[in-house]
Amino acid sequence: MYTPYEQRKTEIPFASAEYISFASRATFLGVPAAKMDELDDAQVVIVGAPFDWGTSYRPGARFGPSAIRNADYGAMDGYRPHLPSGIDPLGELGVVDIG
């Protein structure tokens, strides 16, 4: 028997703390986070490379990877098809984010 909150939580997967941006680590497009020793099944690995040495007047490029992850971390239904092929790359490929 579910309480109303638990029932709603099972209906909407992003209602849990795992998918709330301030309660968990944001990843690129919401893909699973992984460590370097967990990449055996991964086909695509997202790596954020913070680099500030190439800027002269306005440093801050080092915040780019986290800004991209946080900007796209909104609620989603989990289906983002590649329109020409009609497949969902995040569902079809083993995509992980290692930070």
N, C-alpha and C positions, 0 to 999 in steps of 0.2 A: 504494500500500500504506500503510495507516494503522497507527500504533502504537495500543495499546489506549486510551491517553489521547485521541489524536486521534479515534478512532472514537467514543468516549463523548462527546467534545466536539461532534461533528456530530449525534449523536442528541439531545442536550439543549442547546438553544440558550443557556440561561442559565448554562452551565458556563464560558463564556468570560469574560475580564476585563471585557468590555463590560457585563455584567450583574451584576457583583459590586459591592455598594454601596461598599466601601472602596477599590475600584480605579478607579472612574469616578464621574462626576457623576450623582447621583440625580435622576430626573425624576418628575413626577406620573404614577403608574400605569405607569411604564416607557415612556412615549411618547417619541419622539425629541426631543432638544434642538434648538433652532433659534435663530438670531440674527434681529434685527429686519429685516434685508434678505433673509431667506429665507422670508418668509411668503406668497409668491404662491399656493402650492397648499394652504395651510392653511385648513380650514373652522372649526376650533376652536383657539383659542390660550389656553393656561393661563399666567396671570401671577400670581406670588406677590408680594404687596404687604406687605413688612415695615413695620409701623407701630407705634410705641411711645408716641406723644404722647398718646393717649387714655386711658392708664392712669394711676392715681394711686399706689396703694399697692404693687402688685406688677408692676413692669415686666418685660418679657420677651416681649411679644406679637410682637416683631420676629423671634423664632425660630420662629414658627408655620409659615410656609411650608416651611422646611427640615425641620421636625419631621414635617410631613405627608408630604413626599416620602420621607423616610428610613423612616418607619413602614410605608409601603405598598410598600417596595422589595423585599419578599420574593420568593422564586422563584414564578413563575406559569407556567401553561401557555399564556398568551397569549389565552385565550378567556374573555371575560366578557360573556355575553349580557345584554341588557336583557330581563328575563323576559316582560313583556307583549307586546313586539313580536317577540322571538326573534332579534334581530339583535345583533351585537357592535359597539357604537358606536366602539370604538377601532380596529376593523378596517375599518369602513364609512366612517368620516369621517377627514379629514386632521387629526389632533390633534397639536399640537406644544406644547412647554413652552419658554418664553423666559426662565425664571428668575424 
